Amino acid sequence: MGAEVAAVVVTYNSAQHVDALLDSLPAAFGDVPYTTVVVDNGSTDDTLALLRRRGDCTVVESVNDGYGAGMNRAVRHSPEAAEILVLNPDVELDAESVPRMLSVLRRPGVGIVAPRTREADGSLSPTLRREPTLARAGGLSFTGLPLLAERIEDPRAYVTEHPVDWAVGAIWLVDRECFDALGGFDETYFLYSEETDFALRARDRGWLSVYAPDAGGMHVGGGSGTSHATHTMQMLNRVRLIRRRRGTPAAWTYYGVTLLVELRRALLGHRASWPTLRALVRPSLRPAALGASDAVLPR
């Protein structure tokens, strides 16, 4: 492997944010050599024109076949490197954040490092997660109870370095050996749950995901846009993940709980939940990007 870290980014209508990300990289890497590859998944705004004007990244144009597919493509177009820095286009890294993450990643058994992340207003972004389970399907993260909450809200969990089940993949430093052993991201998820799947598969093979609060960055969130379709994909892919990891009976149960949760949200005024409910019960209404996969039950 080469000495450089491969920074990889996937853009989709990201003109509003990607400049700030790329501008933050020199200070974030410090003395660590790196290359940057940006895969554009068919943007229709000024993203490509903006990227072409820059001289600090390799730009790969692609159709939009999903976030995981875009990331895998970016890695394939990168020079060989021992580490891969996975970045959303709507993040900015703090100075020296990469050397600090590298010091953690290079310990034996560590496959993924996630830094402390803040929102655009400077507040803590709760990026740490527990493994999805049937008990955690109810959207009860606000309880803070580990049995019921997938998202970790307790600020005390963000103070010290420790292993986690998984963390939001907006900023990840990944060991290349780990990445290759898993075959990269599972491209069948298209969008959402691909980082959950990756981290859990890594853990299955003995690789740790570690939270490193000494490194930091800012994540705007929703930098490529959100919609009813993306919310639907998020819910459907969670059912798919449960099915693949825990089997069909568990997936049916998770599917039923998801129906109830989305109905409750819809009745409380969350407009995105109505299309999700319809897609859950009528496969023909599911986003075309999911194809005829095993995303949810029933078909």
Buried (B, 14 or more C-beta within 10 A) or exposed (E): EEEBBBBBBBBBBBBBBBBBBBEBBEBBBEEBEBBBBBBBBBBEBEBBEBBEEBEEBBBBEBEBBBBBBBBBBBBEBBEEBBBBBBBBBBBBBBBBBBBBBBEBBEEEEBBBBBBBBBEEEEEEBBBBBBBBBBBBBBBBBEEEEEEBBBBBBEEEBBEEEEEBBBBBBBBBBBBBEBBEBBEBBBBBBBBBBBBBBBBBBBBEEEBBBBBBBBBBBBBBBEBBEEEBBBBBBBBBBBBBBBBBBBEEEBBBBBBBBBBEBBBEBBEEEEEBBBBBBBBBEEBEEBBEBBEEBBBBBEE
